[in-house]
């Protein structure tokens, strides 16, 4: 959600937002301690509480897509847990239908394609995750406006990944990409647990896998994409500075990377900012940046025609006769 949209919605609905979010944006978050995560979650929940209608849900989806398109993205996979919005729009099915319909509408405009990932929460019962997986499976597809993946989010220090195997199985049997979070707040053991019980196509974050070379080699061998979000890593205190984020180590090991912004509202940085970190902090040149962009596209569930077009655009950006601003 845009910060300006959050302020507008809060004013319209007379919702009192936490001062930490209003007066000093982006908010300062603590490190890897419980207080730090809970502060993030408290602010996230406060923002989410402003989304209470179909109109607002559509607005968030549309603005997210337009903002990504403005930065040059060709494909967005937007993640949603419809549980939070279901009470306001008549149930889980209606909540997901609204997101899917708006994703298709904005995709039909041709500026950017939007697929949807349904995410269960670690802090809810695994049976709730199975319910969401079945709902996601009913809308599974490979076109804009379809459900393209199934994830598991929230505090990775809570819940047992093994208990969600049933939900992952339902989603996988429907052809959905399996894209759980893991290996940001917790170390390589959380990543290994995710590999064992989720058999993921991608892992949200997974950066702590660098602490176990054998584990990282397995990720590379299995072709699992890591969704690396430098702004999030620093914002939550996983690493002290952008320089400490092990992006070069992951790339040098051969890992497939999809750079992401995670939550621009709370971390204050968008997708292009992550590429700027790769260039200005880690010294990635044009070829390396293009490699990151290609890796992101190839690790996505974008339709083949969007992938092919985006990859061709990257090649054109790299061509000697190309002179776009870099």
TORFINU-695993 format. One record per residue (C-alpha): residue number from 0; x negated, y, z; residue in one letter. Coordinates in steps of 0.02 Angstrom, whole numbers, always signed. Example, Ala and Ser with C-alpha at 12.3 -4.5 7.8 and 13.67 -1.06 7.14 Angstrom:
REM TORFINU-695993
+-----+--------+--------+--------+------+
: seq :     xx :     yy :     zz : type :
+-----+--------+--------+--------+------+
:   0 :   -615 :   -225 :   +390 :    a :
:   1 :   -684 :    -53 :   +357 :    s :
+-----+--------+--------+--------+------+
This chain:
REM TORFINU-695993
+-----+--------+--------+--------+------+
: seq :     xx :     yy :     zz : type :
+-----+--------+--------+--------+------+
:   0 :     +0 :     +0 :     +0 :    x :
:   1 :    -59 :   +176 :    -37 :    x :
:   2 :    -95 :   +279 :   +118 :    x :
:   3 :    +13 :   +419 :    +49 :    x :
:   4 :   +157 :   +296 :    +25 :    x :
:   5 :   +138 :   +235 :   +203 :    x :
:   6 :   +147 :   +412 :   +270 :    x :
:   7 :   +301 :   +450 :   +165 :    x :
:   8 :   +392 :   +290 :   +217 :    x :
:   9 :   +353 :   +317 :   +401 :    x :
:  10 :   +421 :   +493 :   +393 :    x :
:  11 :   +578 :   +441 :   +300 :    x :
:  12 :   +615 :   +302 :   +423 :    x :
:  13 :   +557 :   +398 :   +576 :    x :
:  14 :   +431 :   +263 :   +620 :    x :
:  15 :   +293 :   +315 :   +739 :    x :
:  16 :   +130 :   +245 :   +672 :    x :
:  17 :    -23 :   +213 :   +782 :    x :
:  18 :   -128 :   +369 :   +797 :    x :
:  19 :   -282 :   +270 :   +745 :    x :
:  20 :   -203 :   +247 :   +575 :    x :
:  21 :   -131 :   +421 :   +553 :    x :
:  22 :   -266 :   +538 :   +616 :    x :
:  23 :   -426 :   +457 :   +555 :    x :
:  24 :   -401 :   +364 :   +393 :    x :
:  25 :   -473 :   +239 :   +357 :    x :
:  26 :   -464 :   +178 :   +536 :    x :
:  27 :   -621 :   +123 :   +626 :    x :
:  28 :   -616 :    -61 :   +665 :    x :
:  29 :   -720 :   -158 :   +790 :    x :
:  30 :   -834 :   -305 :   +758 :    x :
:  31 :   -807 :   -491 :   +769 :    x :
:  32 :   -731 :   -485 :   +942 :    x :
:  33 :   -548 :   -518 :   +979 :    x :
:  34 :   -511 :   -334 :  +1009 :    x :
:  35 :   -576 :   -291 :   +835 :    x :
:  36 :   -468 :   -417 :   +744 :    x :
:  37 :   -315 :   -377 :   +846 :    x :
:  38 :   -336 :   -192 :   +810 :    x :
:  39 :   -339 :   -231 :   +625 :    x :
:  40 :   -186 :   -343 :   +642 :    x :
:  41 :    -93 :   -213 :   +745 :    x :
:  42 :   -120 :    -79 :   +614 :    x :
:  43 :    -77 :   -199 :   +474 :    x :
:  44 :    +86 :   -248 :   +561 :    x :
:  45 :   +127 :    -64 :   +588 :    x :
:  46 :   +108 :    -28 :   +403 :    x :
:  47 :   +207 :   -182 :   +355 :    x :
:  48 :   +349 :   -130 :   +469 :    x :
:  49 :   +383 :    +17 :   +352 :    x :
:  50 :   +430 :   -102 :   +211 :    x :
:  51 :   +613 :   -134 :   +248 :    x :
:  52 :   +705 :   -135 :    +83 :    x :
:  53 :   +704 :   -204 :    -93 :    x :
:  54 :   +664 :    -32 :   -161 :    x :
:  55 :   +512 :    -15 :    -50 :    x :
:  56 :   +449 :   -191 :    -90 :    x :
:  57 :   +460 :   -152 :   -275 :    x :
:  58 :   +370 :    +12 :   -248 :    x :
:  59 :   +224 :    -72 :   -160 :    x :
:  60 :   +203 :   -201 :   -298 :    x :
:  61 :   +215 :    -71 :   -436 :    x :
:  62 :    +95 :    +52 :   -356 :    x :
:  63 :    -32 :    -86 :   -320 :    x :
:  64 :    -27 :   -139 :   -502 :    x :
:  65 :    -41 :    +39 :   -568 :    x :
:  66 :   -187 :    +78 :   -453 :    x :
:  67 :   -281 :    -77 :   -509 :    x :
:  68 :   -246 :    -39 :   -691 :    x :
:  69 :   -311 :   +138 :   -668 :    x :
:  70 :   -476 :    +64 :   -609 :    x :
:  71 :   -487 :    -45 :   -764 :    x :
:  72 :   -418 :   -210 :   -700 :    x :
:  73 :   -327 :   -318 :   -825 :    x :
:  74 :   -253 :   -444 :   -703 :    x :
:  75 :   -194 :   -434 :   -522 :    x :
:  76 :   -152 :   -579 :   -409 :    x :
:  77 :    -54 :   -501 :   -268 :    x :
:  78 :    -33 :   -602 :   -109 :    x :
:  79 :   +126 :   -601 :     -6 :    x :
:  80 :   +201 :   -692 :   +142 :    x :
:  81 :   +387 :   -665 :   +110 :    x :
:  82 :   +427 :   -712 :   +291 :    x :
:  83 :   +396 :   -534 :   +349 :    x :
:  84 :   +518 :   -457 :   +226 :    x :
:  85 :   +653 :   -591 :   +223 :    x :
:  86 :   +759 :   -516 :   +364 :    x :
:  87 :   +780 :   -354 :   +267 :    x :
:  88 :   +832 :   -427 :    +98 :    x :
:  89 :   +935 :   -581 :   +138 :    x :
:  90 :   +808 :   -720 :   +158 :    x :
:  91 :   +645 :   -795 :    +99 :    x :
:  92 :   +706 :   -835 :    -75 :    x :
:  93 :   +769 :   -659 :   -106 :    x :
:  94 :   +608 :   -583 :    -40 :    x :
:  95 :   +501 :   -685 :   -159 :    x :
:  96 :   +621 :   -654 :   -304 :    x :
:  97 :   +601 :   -466 :   -281 :    x :
:  98 :   +411 :   -476 :   -286 :    x :
:  99 :   +412 :   -591 :   -437 :    x :
: 100 :   +537 :   -485 :   -532 :    x :
: 101 :   +439 :   -326 :   -504 :    x :
: 102 :   +277 :   -414 :   -550 :    x :
: 103 :   +355 :   -466 :   -715 :    x :
: 104 :   +427 :   -293 :   -747 :    x :
: 105 :   +261 :   -204 :   -723 :    x :
: 106 :   +172 :   -338 :   -824 :    x :
: 107 :   +293 :   -316 :   -968 :    x :
: 108 :   +237 :   -135 :   -981 :    x :
: 109 :    +72 :   -203 :  -1045 :    x :
: 110 :    -51 :   -106 :   -937 :    x :
: 111 :    -94 :   -250 :   -821 :    x :
: 112 :    -35 :   -428 :   -790 :    x :
: 113 :    +22 :   -476 :   -615 :    x :
: 114 :    +31 :   -650 :   -541 :    x :
: 115 :    +88 :   -687 :   -364 :    x :
: 116 :     +7 :   -790 :   -227 :    x :
: 117 :   +119 :   -850 :    -86 :    x :
: 118 :    +23 :   -858 :    +78 :    x :
: 119 :    +69 :   -948 :   +237 :    x :
: 120 :     +6 :   -887 :   +405 :    x :
: 121 :   -109 :   -985 :   +519 :    x :
: 122 :    -20 :   -919 :   +672 :    x :
: 123 :   +147 :   -996 :   +622 :    x :
: 124 :   +197 :  -1178 :   +628 :    x :
: 125 :   +131 :  -1289 :   +487 :    x :
: 126 :   +311 :  -1335 :   +444 :    x :
: 127 :   +340 :  -1152 :   +401 :    x :
: 128 :   +194 :  -1167 :   +280 :    x :
: 129 :   +276 :  -1317 :   +198 :    x :
: 130 :   +435 :  -1217 :   +176 :    x :
: 131 :   +337 :  -1079 :    +90 :    x :
: 132 :   +243 :  -1205 :    -17 :    x :
: 133 :   +406 :  -1280 :    -79 :    x :
: 134 :   +472 :  -1106 :   -117 :    x :
: 135 :   +312 :  -1063 :   -209 :    x :
: 136 :   +320 :  -1227 :   -306 :    x :
: 137 :   +493 :  -1185 :   -372 :    x :
: 138 :   +422 :  -1029 :   -452 :    x :
: 139 :   +256 :  -1101 :   -510 :    x :
: 140 :   +195 :  -1050 :   -681 :    x :
: 141 :    +53 :   -977 :   -781 :    x :
: 142 :   +131 :   -816 :   -843 :    x :
: 143 :   +141 :   -640 :   -769 :    x :
: 144 :   +280 :   -635 :   -641 :    x :
: 145 :   +254 :   -818 :   -590 :    x :
: 146 :   +183 :   -889 :   -430 :    x :
: 147 :     +6 :   -940 :   -476 :    x :
: 148 :    -68 :   -988 :   -308 :    x :
: 149 :    -41 :  -1036 :   -128 :    x :
: 150 :   -147 :   -968 :    +16 :    x :
: 151 :   -170 :   -974 :   +203 :    x :
: 152 :   -207 :   -810 :   +291 :    x :
: 153 :   -218 :   -722 :   +459 :    x :
: 154 :   -346 :   -748 :   +598 :    x :
: 155 :   -450 :   -899 :   +547 :    x :
: 156 :   -495 :   -928 :   +729 :    x :
: 157 :   -316 :   -983 :   +760 :    x :
: 158 :   -226 :  -1135 :   +694 :    x :
: 159 :   -300 :  -1298 :   +632 :    x :
: 160 :   -329 :  -1304 :   +444 :    x :
: 161 :   -300 :  -1492 :   +444 :    x :
: 162 :   -121 :  -1465 :   +501 :    x :
: 163 :    -84 :  -1370 :   +340 :    x :
: 164 :   -138 :  -1511 :   +223 :    x :
: 165 :    +43 :  -1554 :   +186 :    x :
: 166 :    +80 :  -1379 :   +125 :    x :
: 167 :    -76 :  -1377 :    +17 :    x :
: 168 :    -25 :  -1545 :    -58 :    x :
: 169 :   +147 :  -1479 :   -107 :    x :
: 170 :    +70 :  -1326 :   -189 :    x :
: 171 :    -65 :  -1425 :   -278 :    x :
: 172 :    +60 :  -1549 :   -348 :    x :
: 173 :   +153 :  -1400 :   -422 :    x :
: 174 :     -5 :  -1345 :   -512 :    x :
: 175 :    -39 :  -1194 :   -402 :    x :
: 176 :   -213 :  -1132 :   -364 :    x :
: 177 :   -262 :  -1165 :   -183 :    x :
: 178 :   -335 :  -1004 :   -113 :    x :
: 179 :   -350 :  -1006 :    +79 :    x :
: 180 :   -451 :   -883 :   +183 :    x :
: 181 :   -603 :   -947 :   +275 :    x :
: 182 :   -782 :   -909 :   +322 :    x :
: 183 :   -775 :   -725 :   +366 :    x :
: 184 :   -741 :   -713 :   +553 :    x :
: 185 :   -802 :   -891 :   +578 :    x :
: 186 :   -961 :   -970 :   +512 :    x :
: 187 :   -998 :  -1108 :   +389 :    x :
: 188 :   -904 :  -1237 :   +493 :    x :
: 189 :   -742 :  -1148 :   +446 :    x :
: 190 :   -788 :  -1156 :   +262 :    x :
: 191 :   -827 :  -1341 :   +274 :    x :
: 192 :   -662 :  -1370 :   +363 :    x :
: 193 :   -575 :  -1279 :   +222 :    x :
: 194 :   -661 :  -1386 :    +90 :    x :
: 195 :   -612 :  -1545 :   +180 :    x :
: 196 :   -430 :  -1508 :   +215 :    x :
: 197 :   -378 :  -1387 :    +78 :    x :
: 198 :   -484 :  -1437 :    -74 :    x :
: 199 :   -478 :  -1254 :   -129 :    x :
: 200 :   -498 :  -1179 :   -301 :    x :
: 201 :   -551 :  -1016 :   -218 :    x :
: 202 :   -593 :   -965 :    -41 :    x :
: 203 :   -547 :   -795 :    +27 :    x :
: 204 :   -716 :   -729 :    +83 :    x :
: 205 :   -823 :   -884 :   +116 :    x :
: 206 :   -976 :   -771 :   +136 :    x :
: 207 :  -1034 :   -861 :   +293 :    x :
: 208 :  -1073 :  -1013 :   +185 :    x :
: 209 :  -1245 :   -934 :   +156 :    x :
: 210 :  -1288 :   -990 :   +332 :    x :
: 211 :  -1285 :  -1172 :   +274 :    x :
: 212 :  -1380 :  -1198 :   +110 :    x :
: 213 :  -1312 :  -1374 :    +86 :    x :
: 214 :  -1135 :  -1309 :   +104 :    x :
: 215 :  -1166 :  -1169 :    -19 :    x :
: 216 :  -1238 :  -1294 :   -143 :    x :
: 217 :  -1081 :  -1398 :   -126 :    x :
: 218 :   -972 :  -1246 :   -161 :    x :
: 219 :  -1074 :  -1211 :   -318 :    x :
: 220 :  -1067 :  -1393 :   -375 :    x :
: 221 :   -878 :  -1397 :   -352 :    x :
: 222 :   -854 :  -1235 :   -448 :    x :
: 223 :   -759 :  -1151 :   -306 :    x :
: 224 :   -741 :   -964 :   -326 :    x :
: 225 :   -780 :   -854 :   -175 :    x :
: 226 :   -676 :   -696 :   -156 :    x :
: 227 :   -809 :   -581 :    -85 :    x :
: 228 :   -748 :   -419 :     -7 :    x :
: 229 :   -895 :   -312 :    +52 :    x :
: 230 :   -784 :   -171 :   +118 :    x :
: 231 :   -687 :   -293 :   +225 :    x :
: 232 :   -845 :   -379 :   +290 :    x :
: 233 :   -916 :   -215 :   +350 :    x :
: 234 :   -749 :   -146 :   +411 :    x :
: 235 :   -722 :   -296 :   +525 :    x :
: 236 :   -902 :   -297 :   +583 :    x :
: 237 :   -948 :   -463 :   +505 :    x :
: 238 :  -1100 :   -371 :   +436 :    x :
: 239 :  -1165 :   -205 :   +498 :    x :
: 240 :  -1192 :   -122 :   +329 :    x :
: 241 :  -1152 :   -158 :   +146 :    x :
: 242 :  -1334 :   -203 :   +122 :    x :
: 243 :  -1312 :   -349 :   +243 :    x :
: 244 :  -1171 :   -427 :   +142 :    x :
: 245 :  -1256 :   -578 :    +60 :    x :
: 246 :  -1191 :   -546 :   -116 :    x :
: 247 :  -1362 :   -567 :   -201 :    x :
: 248 :  -1394 :   -730 :   -108 :    x :
: 249 :  -1227 :   -800 :   -164 :    x :
: 250 :  -1257 :   -749 :   -345 :    x :
: 251 :  -1434 :   -816 :   -346 :    x :
: 252 :  -1369 :   -982 :   -281 :    x :
: 253 :  -1253 :   -992 :   -431 :    x :
: 254 :  -1089 :   -963 :   -340 :    x :
: 255 :   -942 :   -901 :   -441 :    x :
: 256 :   -889 :   -735 :   -366 :    x :
: 257 :   -730 :   -634 :   -377 :    x :
: 258 :   -759 :   -464 :   -299 :    x :
: 259 :   -608 :   -399 :   -204 :    x :
: 260 :   -556 :   -254 :    -94 :    x :
: 261 :   -455 :   -362 :    +27 :    x :
: 262 :   -347 :   -225 :   +105 :    x :
: 263 :   -380 :    -50 :    +33 :    x :
: 264 :   -255 :    +28 :   +152 :    x :
: 265 :   -353 :    -18 :   +309 :    x :
: 266 :   -530 :    -27 :   +241 :    x :
: 267 :   -518 :   +129 :   +134 :    x :
: 268 :   -604 :    +58 :    -20 :    x :
: 269 :   -535 :    -12 :   -181 :    x :
: 270 :   -599 :   -135 :   -310 :    x :
: 271 :   -712 :    -15 :   -404 :    x :
: 272 :   -797 :    +29 :   -240 :    x :
: 273 :   -852 :   -152 :   -220 :    x :
: 274 :   -937 :   -146 :   -390 :    x :
: 275 :  -1019 :    +17 :   -338 :    x :
: 276 :  -1088 :    -71 :   -184 :    x :
: 277 :  -1158 :   -207 :   -297 :    x :
: 278 :  -1244 :    -77 :   -406 :    x :
: 279 :  -1303 :    +56 :   -284 :    x :
: 280 :  -1337 :    -51 :   -130 :    x :
: 281 :  -1390 :   -218 :   -204 :    x :
: 282 :  -1467 :   -155 :   -365 :    x :
: 283 :  -1358 :   -251 :   -487 :    x :
: 284 :  -1388 :   -190 :   -665 :    x :
: 285 :  -1261 :   -188 :   -806 :    x :
: 286 :  -1289 :   -371 :   -850 :    x :
: 287 :  -1265 :   -423 :   -669 :    x :
: 288 :  -1108 :   -318 :   -648 :    x :
: 289 :  -1038 :   -391 :   -808 :    x :
: 290 :  -1075 :   -563 :   -738 :    x :
: 291 :   -975 :   -524 :   -582 :    x :
: 292 :   -829 :   -463 :   -687 :    x :
: 293 :   -834 :   -618 :   -797 :    x :
: 294 :   -842 :   -730 :   -645 :    x :
: 295 :   -689 :   -645 :   -572 :    x :
: 296 :   -589 :   -669 :   -731 :    x :
: 297 :   -641 :   -849 :   -751 :    x :
: 298 :   -595 :   -888 :   -570 :    x :
: 299 :   -422 :   -813 :   -591 :    x :
: 300 :   -258 :   -890 :   -650 :    x :
: 301 :   -234 :   -758 :   -785 :    x :
: 302 :   -158 :   -822 :   -948 :    x :
: 303 :   -289 :   -868 :  -1077 :    x :
: 304 :   -248 :   -722 :  -1190 :    x :
: 305 :   -279 :   -599 :  -1048 :    x :
: 306 :   -440 :   -688 :  -1002 :    x :
: 307 :   -502 :   -685 :  -1181 :    x :
: 308 :   -459 :   -501 :  -1204 :    x :
: 309 :   -540 :   -451 :  -1039 :    x :
: 310 :   -698 :   -550 :  -1075 :    x :
: 311 :   -710 :   -469 :  -1247 :    x :
: 312 :   -695 :   -299 :  -1164 :    x :
: 313 :   -840 :   -342 :  -1049 :    x :
: 314 :   -946 :   -393 :  -1199 :    x :
: 315 :   -902 :   -229 :  -1284 :    x :
: 316 :   -950 :   -132 :  -1127 :    x :
: 317 :  -1120 :   -214 :  -1130 :    x :
: 318 :  -1149 :   -190 :  -1317 :    x :
: 319 :  -1287 :    -64 :  -1362 :    x :
: 320 :  -1168 :    +42 :  -1465 :    x :
: 321 :  -1046 :    +52 :  -1320 :    x :
: 322 :  -1050 :   +216 :  -1226 :    x :
: 323 :   -914 :   +212 :  -1092 :    x :
: 324 :   -949 :   +293 :   -926 :    x :
: 325 :  -1033 :   +173 :   -808 :    x :
+-----+--------+--------+--------+------+
